[in-house]
């Protein structure tokens, strides 16, 4: 396990904060250990004592960021609100993270390092997409119990909604085709995702 090779200490969070800023600024490949150590205000020896591999440091930063954004979404989103309101808030969060420099960086490094470091994608999935899925399933379960939605396979429904939020946007980001993620396009995708989801799973009067 990657976490078995990470040692925590007094300056652990300090290292993570510095690494996050450098990774956001320079990306994974462009980020040097020297720059990270300097930004974090620690020696390279201290940094390596916590993270013996730059990929492990990147993964820990990514996991921490995913959890932070997920926790913020839970705090912001009213879990008692109607499905359309909650789905819109969830879609906005999903798209914002997917389109962010950090979100794109995570995706690219997971793909690029999949052969040499297969645990990277596994770790990210469990701290990012799986976490989003579980929390969306939690809301959908409650909405079904209240008669607002009719869903037999909650996990599949959550996966379908997340994929609907990627329509057009994800492909543009990956291939760098044309302008992406302006407010009009984002609103179009969100509206389409909600309408299609509700057409399939919305309770009929």
GISUL-V59173 format. One record per residue. PSI is psi in radians with two decimals (NA if undefined). NEAR is the number of other C-alpha atoms within 10 Angstrom. Layout:
psi: [PSI:PSI]
near: [NEAR:NEAR]
This chain:
psi: [2.46:-0.66:-0.40:-0.35:0.02:2.25:2.24:2.67:-2.97:-0.60:0.32:-0.90:-0.57:-0.74:-0.75:-0.76:-0.78:-0.72:-0.69:-0.76:-0.71:-0.73:-0.68:-0.64:-0.75:-0.12:3.11:-0.90:-0.67:-0.29:2.16:2.64:-0.63:-0.81:-0.70:-0.81:-0.73:-0.79:-0.63:-0.23:0.61:2.93:2.79:-0.59:-0.71:-0.78:-0.83:-0.43:-0.49:-0.76:1.76:-0.15:2.36:-0.56:-0.65:-0.68:-0.78:-0.75:-0.69:-0.70:-0.77:-0.78:-0.74:-0.73:-0.72:-0.77:-0.69:-0.82:-0.63:-0.75:-0.68:-0.68:-0.69:-0.68:-0.65:-0.70:2.23:1.84:-0.24:-0.04:2.84:2.74:-0.76:-0.64:-0.80:-0.72:-0.68:-0.80:-0.71:-0.74:-0.73:-0.70:-0.77:-0.82:-0.71:-0.74:-0.75:-0.65:-0.17:2.73:-0.69:-0.78:-0.75:-0.66:-0.73:-0.81:-0.81:-0.73:-0.59:-0.69:-0.80:-0.60:0.17:-0.63:-0.79:-0.45:1.19:-0.46:-0.36:-0.90:-0.68:-0.79:-0.75:-0.75:-0.72:-0.34:-0.20:-1.58:-0.74:-0.66:-0.76:-0.78:-0.82:-0.71:-0.57:-0.69:-0.68:-0.76:-0.78:-0.65:-0.78:-0.71:-0.62:-0.76:-0.52:0.01:0.24:-0.49:2.73:1.82:2.24:-0.73:1.67:-0.72:-0.75:-0.72:-0.74:-0.75:-0.73:-0.73:-0.74:-0.70:-0.65:-0.57:-0.27:-0.16:2.18:-0.82:-0.84:-0.78:-0.71:-0.72:-0.78:-0.77:-0.04:0.66:1.97:-3.11:2.49:2.56:0.49:2.78:-0.66:-0.79:-0.73:-0.77:-0.67:-0.77:-0.75:-0.81:-0.74:-0.72:-0.79:-0.80:-0.73:-0.72:-0.79:-0.55:-0.57:-0.70:-0.10:2.46:2.39:2.44:NA]
near: [7:15:11:6:13:18:13:11:11:7:14:17:13:16:24:20:14:19:28:22:16:22:23:15:13:13:20:19:11:11:18:16:17:13:17:24:21:16:17:23:15:16:15:15:11:16:26:16:16:18:22:15:15:18:18:19:21:22:22:23:22:23:19:16:17:22:16:12:17:21:14:12:18:14:10:11:16:13:17:11:12:12:20:15:14:19:24:18:16:23:23:18:19:21:20:14:15:20:20:14:14:20:18:17:19:24:14:15:19:22:13:12:14:14:10:8:15:12:17:22:19:12:18:20:15:14:20:18:15:13:17:25:19:15:16:23:19:15:20:24:16:14:21:18:11:10:11:18:21:19:17:10:9:19:16:13:19:21:17:14:21:21:13:18:25:21:16:14:19:18:12:16:18:12:8:10:10:7:10:16:18:8:9:8:14:21:15:11:22:23:17:15:23:21:14:15:20:18:11:13:16:19:14:9:4]
